[in-house]
Amino acid sequence: MTVDIKTLLLVQVMTVMLALAVMVILYVRYPSFKGPGWWVSGAGTALVSFSLVLSRSAIPAEWFAHIGGLAVILSYSLFYNGMRQFSGRPVDALLPGAALLLSLLSPLLVPLFEGAQARTVMLSLALGTLSVSTGVTLLQGRHQPGEFGRRFTCLIWMLNGVMMFGRTVLIIADPTAADINGPQGGTGAILLWSVLFCFAMAAGPVLMTTEQLASNLARRTRDQEREIEERQMVQQRLADSEAQFRRLIEAAPFPVLILHPPRGTILYINRLAASLLRAGPADLLDRPLAEFYRQPDAAGPFLSAVTERGLILDQEILARDAREEPLVLLVSAVRLPFHGQDCIMACANDITARKQLESALQQARDDAESALEIQNRAMSGQRNFLAMVSHEFRTPLSIINTTAESLASLHPEEETRLTRIRRAVLRMQGLIETCLTHEWLESATEARRRDPIAMVPLVQRLAEEIRALHPGRRLDLDLSALPQDGITLTGDAPLLGVVFTNLIENAIKYSAEDTPVRLEVRLDTHTQDGAPHLTLRVSDRGMGITPEEQPRIFEKFFRSSRNERIPGAGLGLYLARQIIIAHDGDIRLEDTPAGEGTTFRISLPLTSSAPAPAPELAPEPTPEAAPA
């Protein structure tokens, strides 16, 4: 068969130009695809190689042989790496380098073949190797169902490799086939296959790109469908979450508002908040928060602070309801999304009643302090008055007493009447002393000292003083239950001395002269609070106190009906109880059988929780006892 070689070459050039145009379009249209850029370079290099074949008469034969062969190998190498990139594999420079090296080794075959025949053999082997490697690359690439274009292109490159290896065998068998102007049979068939290969080389990438686009479109469609489903699920969850959020807000036991910054527009309000603002929820929506501030300018800083910090706790706000009634609210606020917007949830607590109560309590406290100050001034005036009265009364009473004594010595016959006068004077002096003692003891109790007191020496000294005042009375002192090294108590020694003396004096006063009075002091460790206490008992065998009057014996100015003829003011036991209470102790009347006397029991803790030491009292004469 006779083939016009030049016509085939021209058709091949036109086919390569078509393939180049198609690949340029693919490269420009789909720049994100990897591979078309390599294909454009490969088609351009192929076009250069075929152009050299057509113009070989104008180029020295030696140059043509080398430049044309290198151009064809470079074109195949570019297609090879383009297919690798399109298949998702890295660029391979090793195989193309080996192919170029193989084509340059053609002089080694000169002893066996002529120069043109050796170059053609090496070139065919290199092109066949690159073609088969390209087909293998497509086989190993990422396959998807229905990728006809990839399989078609793989088949074309495999066939081209077979043709190149067949050409090698043809040239070895018939050296004249290496010449493009030689016998037309084998060479024409190779050129005809090259035309078909160039056409398939243009169609294959188009098919591969089209199928890749279809695959990407299908994947994108699936992704969009999945995204739509996810969005629908998210929207449904968001709707369910907002519905649940609304239910929680409505069920909240406190007022809740949803505000939209920057004006604080009310987007949602629960029933308790609407009730607090004394308006319907529909009437409160879309109204700015500033309308419910007593000072509207204060709403802006509050909203700005919540927006910047994200959270504010327990801020006190002076507010007002829809009817202009004042409110005091304790508000906590937090930023959160609501209906896709950045909003503020504010939780309010109405403390208006508490503030009013605090104001009333403060007013009551101020009034009480004012009343206390007035009372203190009145008591100070009373003390000053008593001091003045005592001073003014003592001199005339002393004069009357002295005059009565003088008259008694001058007029013995009037001794009875003068004795009555002296008794009346002494009674008035006793009343004055009792009042002064009461005032002094109350002031001393309010400002008592906290000093360590050695109780054994104190009690022994008081007993000796009382024995000296009443030499005819028997006073039994029992200290046997105390530790040998004594015991120390923290307190005010003068005040405690008044208590002990008062109780012993009362026991002596209200019992017969031939009966003993007993004072027992002991350390008691078995107490209710578990702390050690000092216990004192003062006992007598007097007439006792009736059961009806026992609950009142510690009242101020109370005196037993049995003691009306015995002088006294009814202050001794009252003051004793006040002093013991000030020392965190306890004083009580113990149960005794009727007619067997009276026993008072005092219990004092060894460690007191009383206030800090008070300033020392101004020096005044301390009475030994306040008559009961």
Buried (B, 14 or more C-beta within 10 A) or exposed (E): EEBEBEEBBBBBBBBBBBBBEBBBBBBEEBEEBBBBBBBBBBBBBBBBBBBBBEEBEEBEEEEBBBBBBBBBBBBBBBBBBBBBBBBEBEEBEEBBEEBBEBBBEBEEBEEEBEBBBBBBBBBBBBBBBBBBBBBBBBBEBEEEEEBEBBBBBBBBBBBBBBBBBBBBEBBBEBBEBBBBEBEBBBBBBBBBBBBBBBBBBBBBBBBBBEBBEEBEEEEEEEEEEEEEEEEEEEEEEBEEEBEEBBEEBEEBEEBBBBBBBEBBBBBBBBBBBBBBBBBEBEEBBEBBBBBBBEEEEBBBEBBEBBBEEEEBEEBEBEBBBBEEEEBBBBBBBBBEEBEEEEBBBBBBBBBBEEBEEEEEEEEEEEEEEEEEEEEEEEEEEEBEEBEEEBEEBBEEBEEBBEBBEEBBEEEEEEBEEBEEBBEBBEEBBBBBBBBBBBBBBBBBBEBBBBEEBEBBEBBBEBBEBBBEEBEEBEBEBEBEEBEEEEBEBBBBBBBBBBBBBBBBBBBBBBBEEEBEBBBBBBBEEEEEEEEBBBBBBBBBBBBBBEEEEBEEBBEEEBBBEBBEEEBBBBBBBBBBBBBBEBBBBBBBBEEBEEEEBBBBBBBBBBEBEBEEEBEEBEEEEBBBBBBB
